[in-house]
Amino acid sequence: MRASRPFIRTLYVGERLRRTGRLISYRQCEARFFGRLWSYRCLPFIYQPALTELVGSIKHLEEGRNSHYYLVMKRVPSSITPVIAVSRKSSTPLHRQIYDSFRDLIVQGNLMSGQQIPSTRTLAEELGISRFPVLNAYAQLLGEGYFEGRIGSGTVVSSSLPDQPTLPGPHGGRSTRILSGPRQPSKISAQLPGVTSEPWLQGRAAFVGSQLALDHFPFNLWSRLLALRSRKIVEASLHYGHPMGLRDLREAIVSYLRTARAVRCDAEQIMIVSGSQQALDITSRVLLDPKDRVWLEEPGYTLARHIFMMAGSRVVPVPVDQEGLDVAAGRKLCAKAKAVYVCPSHQYPLGVVMSASRRLQLLNWAQSTGAWIIEDDYDSEYRYEGAPIASLQGLDRYSRVIYIGTFSKVLFPSVRVGYVVIPTDLVDRFVTVRQAMDIFPSNLHQQVLSDFINQGHFERHIRRMRAIYHDRLNALVGSLRKDLAGTLKMLASGAGLHITVMLKEQASDVAISRRAALQNLWLWPLSICYLGSAPRQGFILGFGGIPVDEMPRAVRRLRAALQEK
Ligand SMILES: Cc1ncc(COP(=O)(O)O)c(C=O)c1O
């Protein structure tokens, strides 16, 4: 049975067992089995019969994938000293002050059941008082059942207390803040739609747009690289780093971009960021002032729109047709925009590739008006048909393109690593703005990723995943043609991890998506990608996370959802 708020420790059953059928490498596991603490230092290998006995003896052991066993335990947070203040000047005796503080923290829910309490010695040292009043207070709290002693864990907050706070209050009793006076958030933040109000964003199954074939990610290899880097921490990597990110990773990215994307750059121009979203944020802060006009593709990527809204920009929706962003229409709508945001390799959400002539028109417009082009190349690794498409940045003779890439699609989104290729004369501004935002990116994933690329795993991974996603795309297209040809019109489908479909009959995609979410079917409505008044109705169907053999069923469920009135 899974305890609430579990934390997981892993018992690795290594390669060696699989090969010999006898020995098990036993690592990173620290748990009490048979009454004693075993760790890999004292027990590097155990025999198969011992494992069977071990597994059988542990109640919360769940078998996971790849011969991993997960040990699920109730979380007991460590004994960080809670905020307790005592005053020698007070007429209340010290032991009473300590007792009152702990009791209040427990009753208000700030200390939870099972949470460890500092030892009397530690608390006395922290408070700069003798141990006697602390011992007295602990004895009383133990006596009254607020604390309990646990073998191996010292003193903890009693497990028989309810986890929920007992004091009523606007923050569930956890905060004593009084809500009063005007509580208006900024007008800019109030414009953004609430994340939790969109039910189709809450799921993790078919047809979520951001789902990947994570079961095919080489996690063992990734874990090994991660473990190597974690074990060999050098002191220099613990200090503040450079706002541009780690040199090693930037160089690895340069050679990939030059070869695979025809991007013209060197490592001095690469800034590592936490995904495209931060890249857009930094870029907009560097290039835009409030009220500047920015062309956005219509329909377009809503999260990019939100960044420009937060920057106080006036966004100008520019229609997208079969050739990508309609530059002539953009000129008519607003010739003097300060910037344009485009996905020329695979327009989001329609999937169109921007034609060569539109690319040249866009570059000419930018050069003649002094506008910036922000190129989002978010999933160009996955192109299944035709020749690879070079980046717009590679065509740019005037250094007007800021090129943005991400590892969210090609590795996994939680890695939160992306990059910006910055025109050389803007590097200094980007560095200054980045320094003011989050200073520099965290090291560990950058190191692991540069190892992953430099050792050739990245290229192999892309090649393997391209074949897998191509199969999944074909399966989706085949099922849609078979089951929904009369209901949905499919748009371009030779790249990426989603395809967009339009509803042939008048219906509200948002209403359908809301209903479908109740049945664990996640349809991202197309209409919300439009800013203008005539949105088209349809869905953005992610296929990355759906295995080929599950695709027909997913499409049949989609058909049922569309038939429901
Ligand atoms: C158009 C577009 N750009 C970028 C991203 C990736 O964003 P991030 O790198 O912040 O995860 C996505 C993800 O779905 C996307 O659709």
The ligand as an SDF file (V2000), in Angstrom:
LIG
                    3D

 16 16  0  0  0  0  0  0  0  0999 V2000
    6.2850   26.3860  -29.8330 C   0  0  0  0  0  0  0  0  0  0  0  0
    7.0120   25.8140  -28.6560 C   0  0  0  0  0  0  0  0  0  0  0  0
    8.1750   26.3680  -28.2820 N   0  0  0  0  0  0  0  0  0  0  0  0
    8.8610   25.8680  -27.2340 C   0  0  0  0  0  0  0  0  0  0  0  0
    8.4130   24.7770  -26.5260 C   0  0  0  0  0  0  0  0  0  0  0  0
    9.2640   24.2140  -25.4000 C   0  0  0  0  0  0  0  0  0  0  0  0
    9.3030   25.0600  -24.3180 O   0  0  0  0  0  0  0  0  0  0  0  0
   10.3550   24.8200  -23.1470 P   0  0  0  0  0  0  0  0  0  0  0  0
   11.7140   24.7190  -23.7620 O   0  0  0  0  0  0  0  0  0  0  0  0
   10.2150   26.0380  -22.2970 O   0  0  0  0  0  0  0  0  0  0  0  0
    9.9800   23.5640  -22.4400 O   0  0  0  0  0  0  0  0  0  0  0  0
    7.2200   24.1920  -26.8710 C   0  0  0  0  0  0  0  0  0  0  0  0
    6.7150   23.0460  -26.1000 C   0  0  0  0  0  0  0  0  0  0  0  0
    5.6890   22.4770  -26.2970 O   0  0  0  0  0  0  0  0  0  0  0  0
    6.4990   24.7140  -27.9660 C   0  0  0  0  0  0  0  0  0  0  0  0
    5.3430   24.1700  -28.3390 O   0  0  0  0  0  0  0  0  0  0  0  0
  1  2  1  0
  2  3  1  0
  2 15  2  0
  3  4  2  0
  4  5  1  0
  5  6  1  0
  5 12  2  0
  6  7  1  0
  7  8  1  0
  8  9  2  0
  8 10  1  0
  8 11  1  0
 12 13  1  0
 12 15  1  0
 13 14  2  0
 15 16  1  0
M  END
$$$$
